[in-house]
Amino acid sequence: MKRIRGRGRTAVVLTVVLAVVALLAAKCPADKAAQKVAVRAVARGVMSAAPFFVRLGTDIVLGAAMDYVAGEIGGGDPGLYGGTRDAGHCDKDRLVDFLEKPGNRDKAKAWADAQGLDGVGEIEGFVKKLTPVLLRTDTLVKNHDFKKGKADAFDALLEAGIAILVDQFGKPAVQCSCGNPLASFEHDTDKADVEFDGRNKKWPSYDADKLTKVKPKDEPVKVYQLVDVEDPDSGLAREAGSDGTDDEVLPEVPELGGESVSPSDSPAEGTTTVPDVRGQPLTDARAVLEGQGFQVATAEEITDTALPGTVIDQGPEPGNEAPAGSEVTLTVASGGIGTDPPPTDVPTDVPTPDIVDEDNGETGGLGETTDSGSGG
């Protein structure tokens, strides 16, 4: 057998070492990239592409009530969530009624499965314990669309101001604008690779270093201490499972622990990002805009490319900053699909025809009545 001695052996060892180093160098970037988790951005006021429910509630602009913290926060921590006394931001009864309808059986099964329930019979009792709140931070969750008869899970970042229902441990459970089931984000916050798209554009207050996730409490939360988003200097005490109409005012506003720093790219004070409501029914679009403090004006346009009552255009355009309380004009489809065009060139000098009473041969003008006998 031929042996490798001296310099030959050194050369072989050096070659092997270099090969290992090259392999590790090539592998490290891939491993680093694999640590990141794709997260879909979900902007305030934007409907899910495949929702479980048409619309269960409305989101709201937070303004000074927003907070910027990073990392994991306890689900029952004071100040984590916000709220108002308006129960319309999330209607639990509508959700139960919808899922109990026979025609929505498939959605109910998928919804119950995503929530970890044993069956649709547990939905009503589960929803009864949920509590409506408003996110005060950009929050990471596991979201679910309804696709091909099943709950399609995806990691998501919900913008602050989105209305949700939380369970008795403070964990996000339902996104109110679409009824989609929510679950805990299963990764560290710094692993999130947030992806924005045409419907969910990057909101001005977004800060990649200020993302939160909720850690469910070990014991059920009895009372949530919320920031009153309509009066950020006040707090609300909300009993778990209540709708908010009986909230008690706290003597001091609850403060969320942890570092709180406003990002440099936050929107100008007194302005709000205009949401995209194109393609939505007018009633839904109006609810979204008014829920964010805008005034709504409408104009009609005859078109055969959209159903009547559907928003086909808006101004200002989505994604622009507009003063709080300003007016957004919605162009709504009129005529459109499934309707007959209005008659044209109708003559106005046509004499009124006579109506013949076949029983007695008498005639009368259009709109007149003839007495063809007594009784009736």
PALO-34976 format. One record per residue (C-alpha): residue number from 1; x, y, z. Coordinates in steps of 0.5 Angstrom, whole numbers, plus 500, padded with zeros to 3 digits. Example, Ala and Ser with C-alpha at 12.3 -4.5 7.8 and 13.67 -1.06 7.14 Angstrom:
<rs>
+-----+-----+-----+-----+
!  nr !   u !   v !   w !
+-----+-----+-----+-----+
!   1 ! 525 ! 491 ! 516 !
!   2 ! 527 ! 498 ! 514 !
+-----+-----+-----+-----+
</rs>
This chain:
<rs>
+-----+-----+-----+-----+
!  nr !   u !   v !   w !
+-----+-----+-----+-----+
!   1 ! 500 ! 500 ! 500 !
!   2 ! 503 ! 507 ! 498 !
!   3 ! 503 ! 511 ! 504 !
!   4 ! 503 ! 519 ! 504 !
!   5 ! 508 ! 522 ! 508 !
!   6 ! 511 ! 529 ! 510 !
!   7 ! 508 ! 535 ! 506 !
!   8 ! 504 ! 530 ! 502 !
!   9 ! 500 ! 528 ! 508 !
!  10 ! 500 ! 536 ! 510 !
!  11 ! 497 ! 538 ! 503 !
!  12 ! 491 ! 532 ! 504 !
!  13 ! 489 ! 535 ! 511 !
!  14 ! 489 ! 542 ! 509 !
!  15 ! 485 ! 540 ! 503 !
!  16 ! 480 ! 537 ! 507 !
!  17 ! 480 ! 543 ! 512 !
!  18 ! 478 ! 548 ! 507 !
!  19 ! 473 ! 543 ! 504 !
!  20 ! 469 ! 543 ! 511 !
!  21 ! 470 ! 551 ! 512 !
!  22 ! 467 ! 552 ! 505 !
!  23 ! 461 ! 547 ! 506 !
!  24 ! 460 ! 551 ! 513 !
!  25 ! 460 ! 558 ! 509 !
!  26 ! 456 ! 555 ! 504 !
!  27 ! 451 ! 552 ! 509 !
!  28 ! 450 ! 558 ! 514 !
!  29 ! 447 ! 563 ! 510 !
!  30 ! 442 ! 558 ! 508 !
!  31 ! 441 ! 556 ! 515 !
!  32 ! 440 ! 563 ! 517 !
!  33 ! 435 ! 565 ! 512 !
!  34 ! 431 ! 558 ! 514 !
!  35 ! 430 ! 561 ! 521 !
!  36 ! 426 ! 567 ! 519 !
!  37 ! 419 ! 565 ! 518 !
!  38 ! 414 ! 568 ! 513 !
!  39 ! 409 ! 573 ! 516 !
!  40 ! 403 ! 576 ! 512 !
!  41 ! 401 ! 583 ! 514 !
!  42 ! 394 ! 584 ! 515 !
!  43 ! 392 ! 592 ! 515 !
!  44 ! 387 ! 595 ! 519 !
!  45 ! 380 ! 596 ! 515 !
!  46 ! 382 ! 591 ! 510 !
!  47 ! 378 ! 584 ! 509 !
!  48 ! 381 ! 578 ! 509 !
!  49 ! 381 ! 575 ! 502 !
!  50 ! 378 ! 568 ! 504 !
!  51 ! 374 ! 570 ! 510 !
!  52 ! 370 ! 566 ! 515 !
!  53 ! 365 ! 571 ! 516 !
!  54 ! 363 ! 577 ! 511 !
!  55 ! 364 ! 582 ! 517 !
!  56 ! 363 ! 581 ! 524 !
!  57 ! 366 ! 588 ! 527 !
!  58 ! 370 ! 594 ! 525 !
!  59 ! 377 ! 596 ! 526 !
!  60 ! 379 ! 603 ! 529 !
!  61 ! 384 ! 608 ! 529 !
!  62 ! 388 ! 609 ! 535 !
!  63 ! 392 ! 615 ! 535 !
!  64 ! 395 ! 616 ! 541 !
!  65 ! 392 ! 610 ! 544 !
!  66 ! 397 ! 606 ! 540 !
!  67 ! 403 ! 603 ! 544 !
!  68 ! 410 ! 601 ! 541 !
!  69 ! 413 ! 595 ! 545 !
!  70 ! 417 ! 589 ! 543 !
!  71 ! 417 ! 581 ! 545 !
!  72 ! 412 ! 577 ! 548 !
!  73 ! 407 ! 580 ! 553 !
!  74 ! 402 ! 576 ! 558 !
!  75 ! 395 ! 576 ! 555 !
!  76 ! 392 ! 579 ! 562 !
!  77 ! 397 ! 585 ! 563 !
!  78 ! 394 ! 591 ! 564 !
!  79 ! 394 ! 596 ! 558 !
!  80 ! 396 ! 590 ! 553 !
!  81 ! 389 ! 591 ! 550 !
!  82 ! 385 ! 597 ! 548 !
!  83 ! 377 ! 598 ! 548 !
!  84 ! 371 ! 603 ! 547 !
!  85 ! 364 ! 602 ! 550 !
!  86 ! 361 ! 601 ! 543 !
!  87 ! 359 ! 593 ! 543 !
!  88 ! 359 ! 594 ! 535 !
!  89 ! 366 ! 593 ! 534 !
!  90 ! 365 ! 586 ! 535 !
!  91 ! 358 ! 582 ! 535 !
!  92 ! 359 ! 575 ! 538 !
!  93 ! 352 ! 573 ! 537 !
!  94 ! 352 ! 575 ! 530 !
!  95 ! 358 ! 570 ! 530 !
!  96 ! 354 ! 564 ! 533 !
!  97 ! 348 ! 565 ! 529 !
!  98 ! 352 ! 565 ! 523 !
!  99 ! 356 ! 559 ! 525 !
! 100 ! 349 ! 555 ! 527 !
! 101 ! 346 ! 556 ! 520 !
! 102 ! 345 ! 549 ! 516 !
! 103 ! 348 ! 552 ! 510 !
! 104 ! 355 ! 554 ! 514 !
! 105 ! 356 ! 547 ! 517 !
! 106 ! 363 ! 546 ! 513 !
! 107 ! 365 ! 553 ! 516 !
! 108 ! 363 ! 551 ! 523 !
! 109 ! 367 ! 545 ! 523 !
! 110 ! 373 ! 548 ! 520 !
! 111 ! 372 ! 554 ! 525 !
! 112 ! 371 ! 549 ! 531 !
! 113 ! 377 ! 545 ! 529 !
! 114 ! 382 ! 551 ! 528 !
! 115 ! 380 ! 553 ! 535 !
! 116 ! 381 ! 546 ! 538 !
! 117 ! 374 ! 545 ! 540 !
! 118 ! 371 ! 537 ! 540 !
! 119 ! 365 ! 539 ! 535 !
! 120 ! 361 ! 545 ! 533 !
! 121 ! 356 ! 544 ! 539 !
! 122 ! 362 ! 547 ! 543 !
! 123 ! 362 ! 553 ! 539 !
! 124 ! 356 ! 557 ! 543 !
! 125 ! 359 ! 556 ! 550 !
! 126 ! 366 ! 558 ! 547 !
! 127 ! 364 ! 564 ! 544 !
! 128 ! 360 ! 566 ! 550 !
! 129 ! 367 ! 566 ! 554 !
! 130 ! 371 ! 571 ! 549 !
! 131 ! 372 ! 578 ! 550 !
! 132 ! 372 ! 584 ! 545 !
! 133 ! 378 ! 588 ! 545 !
! 134 ! 382 ! 592 ! 540 !
! 135 ! 390 ! 591 ! 539 !
! 136 ! 394 ! 597 ! 541 !
! 137 ! 401 ! 594 ! 538 !
! 138 ! 402 ! 590 ! 532 !
! 139 ! 401 ! 583 ! 534 !
! 140 ! 404 ! 577 ! 531 !
! 141 ! 399 ! 571 ! 531 !
! 142 ! 397 ! 565 ! 527 !
! 143 ! 391 ! 566 ! 523 !
! 144 ! 386 ! 562 ! 519 !
! 145 ! 383 ! 563 ! 512 !
! 146 ! 377 ! 559 ! 509 !
! 147 ! 379 ! 555 ! 503 !
! 148 ! 377 ! 549 ! 500 !
! 149 ! 372 ! 547 ! 506 !
! 150 ! 378 ! 547 ! 511 !
! 151 ! 381 ! 552 ! 515 !
! 152 ! 388 ! 555 ! 512 !
! 153 ! 393 ! 557 ! 517 !
! 154 ! 398 ! 562 ! 516 !
! 155 ! 402 ! 567 ! 520 !
! 156 ! 400 ! 574 ! 520 !
! 157 ! 402 ! 581 ! 523 !
! 158 ! 395 ! 584 ! 525 !
! 159 ! 396 ! 592 ! 525 !
! 160 ! 394 ! 596 ! 532 !
! 161 ! 387 ! 598 ! 532 !
! 162 ! 384 ! 591 ! 529 !
! 163 ! 378 ! 589 ! 533 !
! 164 ! 379 ! 582 ! 536 !
! 165 ! 376 ! 577 ! 541 !
! 166 ! 381 ! 574 ! 546 !
! 167 ! 379 ! 568 ! 550 !
! 168 ! 379 ! 567 ! 558 !
! 169 ! 387 ! 567 ! 558 !
! 170 ! 388 ! 573 ! 554 !
! 171 ! 390 ! 570 ! 547 !
! 172 ! 387 ! 572 ! 541 !
! 173 ! 382 ! 568 ! 538 !
! 174 ! 378 ! 571 ! 533 !
! 175 ! 379 ! 577 ! 528 !
! 176 ! 373 ! 581 ! 528 !
! 177 ! 373 ! 584 ! 521 !
! 178 ! 372 ! 577 ! 518 !
! 179 ! 371 ! 572 ! 524 !
! 180 ! 377 ! 568 ! 522 !
! 181 ! 380 ! 564 ! 528 !
! 182 ! 386 ! 566 ! 531 !
! 183 ! 392 ! 562 ! 535 !
! 184 ! 398 ! 564 ! 538 !
! 185 ! 405 ! 565 ! 534 !
! 186 ! 409 ! 559 ! 535 !
! 187 ! 416 ! 563 ! 534 !
! 188 ! 420 ! 568 ! 537 !
! 189 ! 418 ! 575 ! 534 !
! 190 ! 425 ! 577 ! 531 !
! 191 ! 424 ! 571 ! 527 !
! 192 ! 418 ! 574 ! 523 !
! 193 ! 419 ! 576 ! 516 !
! 194 ! 413 ! 581 ! 515 !
! 195 ! 411 ! 581 ! 507 !
! 196 ! 406 ! 586 ! 505 !
! 197 ! 402 ! 586 ! 499 !
! 198 ! 397 ! 591 ! 494 !
! 199 ! 391 ! 590 ! 499 !
! 200 ! 395 ! 590 ! 505 !
! 201 ! 400 ! 596 ! 504 !
! 202 ! 406 ! 598 ! 509 !
! 203 ! 402 ! 602 ! 514 !
! 204 ! 406 ! 608 ! 516 !
! 205 ! 407 ! 606 ! 524 !
! 206 ! 410 ! 600 ! 522 !
! 207 ! 417 ! 598 ! 525 !
! 208 ! 420 ! 591 ! 524 !
! 209 ! 423 ! 592 ! 531 !
! 210 ! 417 ! 593 ! 535 !
! 211 ! 413 ! 587 ! 534 !
! 212 ! 409 ! 583 ! 540 !
! 213 ! 406 ! 576 ! 541 !
! 214 ! 401 ! 574 ! 546 !
! 215 ! 403 ! 569 ! 552 !
! 216 ! 397 ! 566 ! 554 !
! 217 ! 396 ! 567 ! 562 !
! 218 ! 396 ! 560 ! 566 !
! 219 ! 390 ! 562 ! 570 !
! 220 ! 383 ! 565 ! 567 !
! 221 ! 383 ! 573 ! 567 !
! 222 ! 377 ! 575 ! 571 !
! 223 ! 378 ! 583 ! 569 !
! 224 ! 381 ! 586 ! 563 !
! 225 ! 385 ! 593 ! 564 !
! 226 ! 384 ! 596 ! 558 !
! 227 ! 386 ! 603 ! 555 !
! 228 ! 380 ! 607 ! 553 !
! 229 ! 382 ! 609 ! 546 !
! 230 ! 377 ! 614 ! 545 !
! 231 ! 380 ! 618 ! 551 !
! 232 ! 387 ! 615 ! 552 !
! 233 ! 388 ! 618 ! 559 !
! 234 ! 383 ! 614 ! 561 !
! 235 ! 382 ! 606 ! 563 !
! 236 ! 377 ! 601 ! 563 !
! 237 ! 375 ! 595 ! 567 !
! 238 ! 372 ! 590 ! 563 !
! 239 ! 369 ! 583 ! 566 !
! 240 ! 372 ! 577 ! 562 !
! 241 ! 366 ! 575 ! 557 !
! 242 ! 362 ! 582 ! 557 !
! 243 ! 361 ! 586 ! 551 !
! 244 ! 364 ! 592 ! 554 !
! 245 ! 357 ! 596 ! 555 !
! 246 ! 358 ! 595 ! 563 !
! 247 ! 365 ! 597 ! 563 !
! 248 ! 368 ! 601 ! 569 !
! 249 ! 372 ! 607 ! 569 !
! 250 ! 379 ! 606 ! 572 !
! 251 ! 382 ! 611 ! 576 !
! 252 ! 389 ! 611 ! 572 !
! 253 ! 390 ! 609 ! 565 !
! 254 ! 393 ! 602 ! 565 !
! 255 ! 401 ! 602 ! 563 !
! 256 ! 404 ! 597 ! 559 !
! 257 ! 410 ! 594 ! 561 !
! 258 ! 417 ! 594 ! 557 !
! 259 ! 420 ! 599 ! 553 !
! 260 ! 416 ! 604 ! 549 !
! 261 ! 419 ! 608 ! 544 !
! 262 ! 415 ! 611 ! 538 !
! 263 ! 418 ! 610 ! 531 !
! 264 ! 421 ! 615 ! 527 !
! 265 ! 417 ! 614 ! 521 !
! 266 ! 410 ! 614 ! 525 !
! 267 ! 405 ! 618 ! 521 !
! 268 ! 404 ! 626 ! 522 !
! 269 ! 399 ! 627 ! 528 !
! 270 ! 392 ! 628 ! 526 !
! 271 ! 392 ! 624 ! 520 !
! 272 ! 390 ! 617 ! 518 !
! 273 ! 392 ! 612 ! 513 !
! 274 ! 386 ! 611 ! 508 !
! 275 ! 384 ! 604 ! 508 !
! 276 ! 382 ! 600 ! 501 !
! 277 ! 375 ! 599 ! 501 !
! 278 ! 374 ! 598 ! 493 !
! 279 ! 370 ! 592 ! 491 !
! 280 ! 366 ! 592 ! 498 !
! 281 ! 359 ! 593 ! 498 !
! 282 ! 357 ! 600 ! 500 !
! 283 ! 355 ! 598 ! 507 !
! 284 ! 361 ! 595 ! 509 !
! 285 ! 366 ! 600 ! 506 !
! 286 ! 362 ! 605 ! 510 !
! 287 ! 363 ! 602 ! 516 !
! 288 ! 370 ! 601 ! 515 !
! 289 ! 371 ! 608 ! 514 !
! 290 ! 367 ! 611 ! 519 !
! 291 ! 370 ! 606 ! 524 !
! 292 ! 376 ! 610 ! 523 !
! 293 ! 373 ! 617 ! 523 !
! 294 ! 372 ! 619 ! 516 !
! 295 ! 366 ! 622 ! 513 !
! 296 ! 363 ! 618 ! 507 !
! 297 ! 360 ! 621 ! 501 !
! 298 ! 358 ! 617 ! 495 !
! 299 ! 357 ! 618 ! 487 !
! 300 ! 354 ! 613 ! 483 !
! 301 ! 357 ! 610 ! 476 !
! 302 ! 353 ! 606 ! 471 !
! 303 ! 357 ! 600 ! 470 !
! 304 ! 356 ! 593 ! 467 !
! 305 ! 363 ! 590 ! 471 !
! 306 ! 361 ! 590 ! 478 !
! 307 ! 354 ! 589 ! 482 !
! 308 ! 350 ! 594 ! 484 !
! 309 ! 352 ! 597 ! 490 !
! 310 ! 359 ! 595 ! 490 !
! 311 ! 365 ! 600 ! 491 !
! 312 ! 369 ! 601 ! 484 !
! 313 ! 373 ! 607 ! 486 !
! 314 ! 375 ! 612 ! 492 !
! 315 ! 378 ! 618 ! 493 !
! 316 ! 383 ! 619 ! 496 !
! 317 ! 386 ! 613 ! 494 !
! 318 ! 388 ! 607 ! 499 !
! 319 ! 394 ! 608 ! 503 !
! 320 ! 394 ! 616 ! 502 !
! 321 ! 395 ! 620 ! 509 !
! 322 ! 388 ! 624 ! 510 !
! 323 ! 386 ! 628 ! 516 !
! 324 ! 382 ! 625 ! 521 !
! 325 ! 375 ! 626 ! 520 !
! 326 ! 376 ! 628 ! 513 !
! 327 ! 371 ! 626 ! 507 !
! 328 ! 372 ! 620 ! 503 !
! 329 ! 368 ! 619 ! 496 !
! 330 ! 366 ! 613 ! 494 !
! 331 ! 364 ! 611 ! 487 !
! 332 ! 359 ! 606 ! 487 !
! 333 ! 356 ! 601 ! 481 !
! 334 ! 349 ! 603 ! 479 !
! 335 ! 345 ! 599 ! 474 !
! 336 ! 351 ! 594 ! 473 !
! 337 ! 350 ! 586 ! 472 !
! 338 ! 344 ! 583 ! 473 !
! 339 ! 339 ! 590 ! 471 !
! 340 ! 336 ! 592 ! 465 !
! 341 ! 338 ! 599 ! 462 !
! 342 ! 333 ! 604 ! 463 !
! 343 ! 328 ! 606 ! 458 !
! 344 ! 330 ! 611 ! 453 !
! 345 ! 326 ! 616 ! 448 !
! 346 ! 319 ! 614 ! 452 !
! 347 ! 314 ! 619 ! 448 !
! 348 ! 310 ! 623 ! 453 !
! 349 ! 304 ! 625 ! 448 !
! 350 ! 301 ! 618 ! 448 !
! 351 ! 294 ! 619 ! 449 !
! 352 ! 292 ! 615 ! 456 !
! 353 ! 289 ! 608 ! 453 !
! 354 ! 282 ! 606 ! 455 !
! 355 ! 281 ! 600 ! 460 !
! 356 ! 275 ! 596 ! 458 !
! 357 ! 271 ! 592 ! 463 !
! 358 ! 269 ! 586 ! 460 !
! 359 ! 263 ! 584 ! 465 !
! 360 ! 259 ! 590 ! 462 !
! 361 ! 263 ! 593 ! 456 !
! 362 ! 264 ! 600 ! 460 !
! 363 ! 270 ! 604 ! 459 !
! 364 ! 275 ! 608 ! 464 !
! 365 ! 281 ! 612 ! 464 !
! 366 ! 288 ! 609 ! 466 !
! 367 ! 288 ! 609 ! 474 !
! 368 ! 280 ! 610 ! 474 !
! 369 ! 276 ! 604 ! 477 !
! 370 ! 269 ! 602 ! 475 !
! 371 ! 264 ! 599 ! 479 !
! 372 ! 262 ! 592 ! 476 !
! 373 ! 257 ! 590 ! 481 !
! 374 ! 256 ! 590 ! 489 !
! 375 ! 259 ! 586 ! 494 !
! 376 ! 266 ! 583 ! 494 !
+-----+-----+-----+-----+
</rs>
